[in-house]
Amino acid sequence: MIKNILPYIFLFIGVISFAQEFTHQDTLRGSITPERAWWDLKHYDLDVEVIPSEKTIKGTNTVTYTVLKKNDVMQIDLQPPMKLEKAIQDNKELSIKNDGNAHFIKLQKKQKQGKVYKLTLYFSGKPQEAKNAPWDGGFSWKKDKNDTPFIATSNQGIGASIWWPNKDHAYDEPDNGVDLAITVPSSLVAVGNGHLQKTDDNGATKTWHWKVVNPINNYGVNINIGDYVNFSETYKGEKGELDMDYWVLSYNLEKAKEQFKQAPKMMEAFEHWFGPYPFYEDSFKLVEVPYLGMEHQSSVTYGNKYKNGYLGRDLSGSGWGMKFDFIIIHEAGHEWFANNITNIDVADMWIHEGFTNYSESLYVDYHFGKEAASEYVVGLRRSIQNDRPIIGTYNVQHEGSSDMYNKGGNILHTLRQLVEDDSKWRSILRGLNKEFYHQTVSSKQVEEYISEKTGIDLTEFWNQYLRTVKIPKVEYKIDENELQFRYVNSIENFDMPVIAIINGNEEWIYPTSEWKTKGFSKAIESVSIKKDFYVESKQVK
């Protein structure tokens, strides 16, 4: 699904430069190369056999695509040690030129603009094993406590091409989804994305056929294999009845039935704030895996050990983080921000992580109140490093700082204060998911949408918080009943208003880089900046 490429190609704002060396392979992976740009993905038909005893896989991926402009060389990505064995179109084997992770396929058939074609890719090998999933990525070849194979994929950062051949760039998603057939030993269950269509009993093996009808980001396609049992419920949501399916290890069934009661509570809160769940046609699933979890579309993976908090810890230190299962809430929040609205370049991944971090506090808000939500999101600031900007470098598969999570959430919480109207703020969040429904977008597009809908020129706001590591500081002086104030550690023209608490009363002040004065009827005895604004403050003489 190719949309909105121009804002991506021409976007570059460098408020602070953080130099880093990038390679030819970084460019091949991270840019819209000529060998990618000429064709638009329509569908993947992915058929994979997983052989646990050998830790190997083999299969085919049939790519359906539309020709946007004439070309005869297609880039397909697959990372060693996996092998792209051959590519077939119209029963003819095509020549392949390899350049590291990129494979350039010379097409023999004339590619006519506007026409739809298919290409079948054959692959096999021993895919990279994840050492610390989901952060490093690959296959997790584990065993459950009964010594039964417990296997899962996770590959957000390193790329889906770590195990299957595809167009490994975020900008283009298959418009018509994915058919995923997973063949495993007959004693095991294989769970993928979307709805289960059928199972084929092959004797020693069984093939599980899953189908996704919506566009899907390639890192969201996943395979999960184990001694699974299934239970389900129907959620009556904004778009009607939603299938909610849960696949867990057989001996964890009762724990899961209790812990997963939070899933419909999540759905209720997020549909309130963000609008309808974006994939009604494909169901919502939680699938137990041998790692912490990941936001695979319609197949959210879960490994939080059936505990509230983050593996039983409250990341915010506020107490509110123990009121919910972090993985259920956070990873499901990605269905709206990552799977529905997807960054067009990984440099803008804060769209995924900042909004989803913020969704945690909105869940708290919905179920426990606005003050609780404020305490939660403000508590997360203790982990912010401000080591580098949260927007990365474009066209080279480079993420911004991990501050995109907690800093991103606090940026949005600050914006809510500036809007000063929770109904309007909610309409903006819902509007984002409607305006960019099933699209890949740039940070710039999101920034401009929010600026337009708030009616506030947020140019310097976004540049300050997304593109620098500077946290604006309000310096102030007290002279009896007068308050003098200004911003330091801010970019030029940064002028965000904040609420100061003067003698216990809330007062809007409008700092700039120049000293300003505001008078009050009584002597000023105490001053602080409301905690909901992500700024620092200091009294000076």
C-alpha positions in Angstrom: 0.0 0.0 0.0 1.9 3.0 -1.2 0.6 6.3 0.0 2.0 9.7 0.8 5.5 9.2 -0.4 6.4 12.8 -1.2 6.2 14.1 2.4 8.6 11.2 3.3 11.0 11.9 0.5 11.4 15.6 1.0 11.2 15.7 4.8 14.3 16.8 6.6 14.6 19.0 9.6 17.9 19.1 11.5 17.7 21.2 14.6 20.6 19.4 16.1 23.0 17.1 14.2 24.0 13.8 15.7 26.6 12.4 13.3 26.6 8.7 12.6 28.1 6.6 9.9 25.7 4.6 7.6 26.5 1.9 5.1 25.4 0.9 1.6 23.3 -1.8 3.2 21.6 0.7 5.5 20.6 2.7 2.4 19.3 -0.4 0.6 17.2 -1.3 3.6 16.1 2.1 4.6 15.4 3.9 1.3 12.7 3.7 -1.4 15.1 2.4 -4.0 14.2 2.6 -7.7 13.8 -1.2 -7.6 11.1 -0.8 -4.9 9.4 2.4 -6.1 8.0 1.1 -9.4 5.7 -1.6 -7.9 2.9 -1.5 -5.3 2.2 -4.5 -3.0 -1.2 -6.0 -3.3 -0.9 -9.4 -1.4 1.5 -11.9 0.1 0.7 -15.6 0.0 3.2 -17.0 2.5 3.6 -20.7 2.9 6.1 -21.9 5.5 7.1 -25.2 7.0 8.8 -25.1 10.4 11.0 -28.0 11.4 11.7 -27.6 15.1 14.1 -30.6 15.4 16.5 -28.9 12.9 15.6 -25.2 13.7 15.1 -24.7 10.0 12.3 -23.4 7.8 11.4 -23.6 4.1 8.6 -22.2 2.0 7.3 -20.0 -0.7 6.0 -16.4 -0.8 3.9 -15.4 -3.8 3.9 -11.7 -4.2 1.0 -10.0 -6.0 1.8 -6.4 -7.1 0.7 -3.6 -9.4 3.1 -1.9 -11.8 3.2 1.8 -11.1 5.8 2.6 -13.8 7.9 0.5 -16.2 10.9 -1.3 -14.8 12.2 -4.9 -15.0 14.3 -5.2 -11.8 12.6 -5.9 -8.5 14.3 -5.6 -5.0 13.4 -8.4 -2.6 15.0 -8.6 0.9 16.1 -11.7 2.7 18.8 -11.8 5.3 21.6 -14.5 5.5 21.8 -17.2 6.5 18.4 -17.6 4.9 18.6 -18.3 1.2 16.5 -17.1 -1.7 16.7 -20.2 -3.8 14.8 -19.1 -6.8 12.2 -16.7 -8.2 9.5 -17.8 -10.7 7.1 -15.8 -12.9 4.9 -17.5 -15.5 6.7 -20.8 -14.9 10.1 -19.2 -15.8 13.0 -19.1 -13.4 14.5 -15.6 -13.2 18.0 -14.4 -12.6 18.9 -13.0 -9.2 21.7 -10.6 -8.3 22.5 -10.5 -4.6 23.8 -7.5 -2.8 24.0 -8.4 0.9 20.5 -8.6 2.2 19.0 -7.2 -1.0 18.2 -9.4 -4.0 17.6 -7.9 -7.4 15.4 -10.0 -9.6 15.5 -9.5 -13.4 12.0 -9.9 -14.7 11.6 -11.4 -18.2 7.9 -10.5 -18.8 7.1 -7.0 -19.9 5.8 -5.1 -16.9 2.9 -3.0 -18.1 1.9 0.0 -16.1 -1.4 -0.5 -14.2 -1.3 -4.3 -14.6 -1.3 -6.8 -11.7 1.3 -9.6 -11.7 2.5 -12.4 -9.4 6.0 -13.6 -8.5 6.8 -16.7 -6.4 9.8 -16.7 -4.2 11.3 -19.9 -2.9 13.4 -19.8 0.3 14.9 -22.0 3.0 17.5 -22.0 5.8 18.2 -21.8 9.4 16.9 -18.3 10.4 18.7 -16.2 12.9 17.9 -17.2 16.5 16.8 -14.4 18.7 19.1 -14.0 21.7 17.0 -11.5 23.6 13.6 -11.3 21.9 11.9 -9.2 21.1 14.7 -6.6 21.0 17.2 -8.3 18.8 14.8 -10.3 16.7 14.6 -13.6 14.9 13.2 -17.0 15.8 12.8 -18.0 19.5 13.3 -21.8 19.6 12.3 -22.6 23.2 10.6 -25.4 25.1 7.8 -25.1 27.6 7.9 -26.7 31.1 6.8 -30.0 29.6 9.7 -30.0 27.1 7.4 -29.3 24.2 8.6 -27.0 21.5 7.5 -23.4 22.1 8.5 -21.3 19.1 7.8 -17.7 18.0 9.0 -15.0 15.7 9.7 -11.3 16.5 11.5 -9.0 14.2 10.4 -5.4 14.4 13.8 -3.7 14.4 15.9 -6.2 12.4 13.2 -6.7 9.8 10.8 -9.4 8.6 13.4 -10.3 6.0 15.3 -12.0 8.9 13.1 -15.1 8.1 11.0 -14.6 4.9 11.5 -12.8 1.6 9.5 -9.6 1.2 9.6 -5.9 0.4 11.2 -5.0 3.7 10.4 -1.3 4.1 7.6 0.3 6.1 6.2 2.5 3.4 4.4 -0.2 1.4 1.9 -2.6 2.9 -0.1 -5.3 1.0 -3.5 -3.7 0.3 -5.3 -7.1 0.4 -3.5 -8.5 3.3 -1.7 -11.9 3.7 -2.5 -15.6 3.5 -0.3 -17.4 5.9 0.0 -21.2 5.9 2.2 -22.7 8.6 3.1 -26.4 8.5 4.3 -27.9 11.8 4.5 -31.4 13.4 1.0 -32.7 14.0 1.3 -32.6 17.8 1.7 -28.8 17.7 -0.6 -25.8 17.1 0.5 -22.9 14.8 -1.1 -19.5 15.3 -0.7 -16.6 12.8 -2.4 -13.4 12.0 -6.1 -12.9 11.2 -8.7 -15.6 11.1 -8.1 -19.3 11.0 -9.5 -20.6 7.8 -8.8 -24.4 8.0 -6.3 -27.0 9.0 -4.9 -29.7 6.8 -3.9 -33.0 8.3 -0.9 -34.3 6.4 -0.1 -37.2 8.7 3.1 -36.4 10.4 2.5 -32.7 10.0 -0.5 -30.3 10.0 -0.9 -27.1 8.1 -2.7 -24.2 9.7 -4.2 -21.6 7.3 -4.6 -18.0 8.5 -5.9 -15.1 6.5 -5.5 -11.3 7.0 -7.8 -9.2 4.8 -6.5 -5.7 5.9 -3.2 -4.1 5.0 -0.5 -5.2 7.4 3.0 -4.1 8.1 5.5 -6.8 7.3 7.0 -6.9 10.8 3.5 -7.6 12.1 3.3 -11.0 10.3 4.2 -13.7 12.8 4.4 -17.4 13.5 3.7 -18.9 17.0 3.9 -22.6 17.6 3.3 -24.6 20.8 1.0 -26.7 22.9 -1.8 -24.2 22.6 -5.4 -24.3 23.7 -7.9 -21.7 22.6 -10.7 -19.8 24.3 -12.6 -16.8 22.9 -15.3 -14.2 23.5 -17.3 -11.7 21.4 -16.9 -8.0 22.1 -19.7 -5.7 21.1 -17.8 -2.6 20.0 -18.3 0.5 17.9 -18.3 -1.5 14.6 -20.4 -4.4 15.8 -19.2 -7.8 17.0 -15.5 -8.4 17.3 -14.0 -11.9 17.7 -11.5 -11.9 20.6 -9.4 -15.0 20.6 -6.8 -16.2 23.1 -4.2 -18.9 22.5 -2.2 -20.0 25.5 -0.2 -22.9 26.7 -2.5 -25.7 27.9 -1.3 -25.6 31.5 -1.8 -21.8 31.7 -5.5 -21.8 30.7 -7.0 -20.9 34.0 -4.5 -18.1 34.7 -5.1 -16.7 31.2 -8.9 -16.8 31.6 -8.5 -14.5 34.7 -5.7 -12.2 33.4 -7.2 -11.7 30.0 -10.3 -10.2 31.4 -8.4 -7.0 30.9 -8.6 -7.4 27.1 -12.2 -6.2 26.8 -11.5 -3.4 29.3 -8.6 -2.4 27.0 -10.9 -2.5 24.0 -13.5 -0.3 25.7 -11.0 2.3 26.8 -9.1 2.5 23.5 -12.2 2.6 21.3 -13.4 5.5 23.5 -10.1 7.4 23.0 -9.0 6.3 19.5 -12.1 5.1 17.7 -13.1 1.7 16.5 -10.6 -1.1 16.6 -9.0 -1.0 13.1 -9.2 -4.7 12.2 -12.6 -6.0 13.0 -12.4 -8.2 9.9 -9.3 -9.9 11.2 -10.2 -10.4 14.9 -8.2 -9.5 17.9 -5.9 -12.1 19.5 -3.6 -12.5 22.4 -1.1 -15.3 21.9 1.3 -16.6 24.6 4.9 -16.6 23.5 8.3 -17.4 25.2 9.4 -13.7 25.2 7.9 -10.5 26.7 5.5 -9.5 23.8 5.1 -7.6 20.5 2.3 -5.8 18.6 1.8 -8.2 15.8 -1.3 -7.1 14.0 -4.4 -9.0 15.1 -2.1 -11.4 16.8 -0.7 -9.5 19.8 1.9 -11.7 21.5 2.0 -12.0 25.3 4.7 -13.1 27.7 4.2 -11.0 30.8 3.9 -14.1 33.0 0.2 -13.3 33.9 1.3 -10.4 36.2 0.2 -6.8 36.4 2.7 -4.2 35.7 5.8 -4.8 33.6 6.8 -8.3 34.7 5.3 -7.4 38.1 7.0 -3.9 38.3 5.4 -0.4 38.0 7.6 1.5 35.5 6.1 4.8 36.6 6.7 4.4 40.3 3.2 6.0 40.8 1.4 2.8 41.9 -1.0 3.0 38.9 1.2 0.8 36.8 0.2 -2.1 39.0 -3.4 -1.7 38.1 -3.0 -3.3 34.7 -1.1 -5.8 32.7 1.5 -3.7 30.8 1.8 -6.0 27.8 -1.9 -6.4 27.2 -2.4 -2.7 27.3 0.7 -1.4 25.6 1.0 -4.0 22.8 -2.8 -3.8 22.1 -2.5 0.0 21.9 -0.2 -0.5 19.0 -3.2 -1.8 17.0 -4.1 1.9 16.6 -0.6 3.4 16.5 1.8 1.1 14.6 -0.6 -1.2 12.8 -3.4 1.2 11.8 -1.2 4.3 11.5 2.3 3.1 10.5 5.4 5.2 10.2 6.5 5.6 6.6 10.2 5.5 7.8 11.5 4.0 11.0 13.1 7.4 11.8 9.5 8.4 12.7 8.9 5.4 15.0 7.9 7.8 17.8 4.5 7.7 16.0 4.3 4.1 17.2 5.9 4.2 20.5 5.1 7.8 21.8 1.4 7.4 21.1 1.2 3.9 22.5 3.1 4.9 25.6 0.5 7.6 26.0 -2.2 5.1 25.5 -1.2 3.5 28.8 -2.1 6.7 30.7 -5.3 7.0 28.7 -6.3 3.5 29.8 -5.6 4.6 33.4 -7.6 7.8 32.7 -10.6 5.8 31.4 -10.7 3.3 34.3 -9.2 5.2 37.3 -9.5 8.9 36.5 -7.6 11.9 35.1 -5.5 12.5 38.1 -4.3 8.9 38.2 -3.4 9.2 34.5 -1.4 12.3 35.1 0.5 10.7 38.0 1.3 7.7 35.8 2.6 9.5 32.7 4.6 12.1 34.8 6.1 9.2 36.8 7.5 7.8 33.6 9.8 10.8 33.2 12.3 9.3 35.5 13.5 7.0 32.7 14.0 9.7 30.1 17.6 10.1 29.1 17.6 12.9 26.5 20.6 11.3 24.9 19.6 12.1 21.3 16.5 13.2 19.5 13.5 10.9 19.3 13.4 11.3 15.5 16.1 9.4 13.7 17.8 9.7 10.4 15.8 9.2 7.3 16.4 6.7 4.5 18.9 4.5 6.3 16.7 2.4 8.7 17.7 4.5 11.7 15.5 4.8 14.8 15.5 7.8 17.1 16.3 7.6 20.9 14.4 5.1 23.0 13.1 8.2 24.7 10.4 8.0 22.0 8.4 5.9 24.5 8.3 7.9 27.8 9.3 11.3 26.3 6.8 10.8 23.5 4.0 10.1 26.0 4.9 13.2 28.0 4.9 15.3 24.8 1.4 14.2 24.1 0.3 14.7 27.7 1.7 18.3 27.5 -0.3 18.9 24.3 -3.5 17.8 26.1 -2.9 20.7 28.6 -2.4 23.2 25.7 -5.7 22.0 24.1 -7.5 22.6 27.4 -10.5 20.8 26.1 -10.7 17.0 26.7 -13.5 16.5 24.2 -11.5 18.2 21.5 -8.4 16.3 22.4 -10.3 13.0 22.2 -11.7 14.1 18.8 -8.1 14.7 17.6 -6.9 11.3 18.7 -9.9 9.6 17.0 -9.5 11.9 14.0 -5.9 10.7 13.5 -7.1 7.1 13.3 -9.8 8.0 10.8 -7.7 10.4 8.7 -4.8 8.0 8.4 -6.8 4.8 8.5 -4.6 1.9 7.3 -1.9 4.3 6.0 1.8 4.8 6.3 2.6 8.3 7.3 5.4 10.7 8.3 5.9 12.5 11.5 5.4 15.7 9.6 1.9 14.6 8.5 0.9 13.8 12.1 2.4 17.1 13.4 0.6 19.1 10.8 -2.7 17.3 11.4 -2.6 18.0 15.1 -1.5 21.6 14.6 -4.5 22.1 12.2 -7.0 20.5 14.5 -5.8 22.2 17.7 -5.7 25.6 15.9 -2.3 26.1 17.5 0.9 26.7 15.5 3.0 23.9 17.0 6.0 24.2 14.7 8.5 25.2 17.4 6.8 22.8 19.9 7.5 19.8 17.6 11.0 20.9 16.7 11.9 21.5 20.4 10.7 18.1 21.7 11.1 15.8 18.7 14.3 17.1 17.1 16.4 18.3 20.0 17.4 16.9 23.4 16.7 20.2 25.1 14.0 20.3 27.8 12.8 23.9 28.0 13.4 25.5 31.4 11.3 28.3 32.9 13.5 30.7 34.9 11.6 33.0 37.2 12.2 35.8 39.7 9.8 37.0 42.4 9.6 40.7 43.4 6.9 41.0 45.9 3.7 40.8 43.9 5.4 40.6 40.5 6.6 37.5 38.7 9.3 37.7 36.1 9.9 34.7 33.8 11.5 33.5 30.6 12.6 30.3 28.8 16.1 29.1 28.6 17.4 25.9 27.0 14.9 26.4 24.2 15.1 26.8 20.4 14.5 30.1 18.8 10.9 31.3 18.9 9.8 28.6 21.3 6.9 30.2 23.3 4.7 27.5 24.8 2.4 28.8 27.5 2.4 26.9 30.8 0.3 27.0 33.9 2.1 28.4 36.9 0.7 27.7 40.4 1.0 31.0 42.2 0.1 30.9 45.9 -1.9 27.8 45.2 -3.8 29.2 42.3 -3.4 28.2 38.6 -2.4 31.0 36.3 -1.4 30.8 32.6 1.9 32.5 31.8 3.4 33.0 28.4 7.2 32.7 28.5 9.6 33.5 25.6 13.3 33.8 25.6 12.9 37.4 26.8 12.0 38.3 30.3 8.4 39.0 30.9 6.5 40.4 34.0 3.1 39.6 35.4 1.6 41.3 38.4 -0.6 39.9 41.0 -2.9 41.6 43.6 -1.0 39.9 46.6 2.6 39.2 47.4 3.9 36.1 45.8 4.8 33.5 48.4 5.0 30.3 46.3 5.6 29.5 42.6 5.7 26.2 40.7 5.0 25.0 37.2 2.1 22.5 36.9 3.6 19.0 36.7 1.6 18.1 33.5 3.8 20.3 31.4 7.1 18.7 30.4 9.3 21.6 31.3 11.9 22.3 34.0 11.8 25.4 36.2 14.2 27.3 38.5 14.0 30.4 40.6 16.9 32.7 40.0 18.0 35.9 41.7 
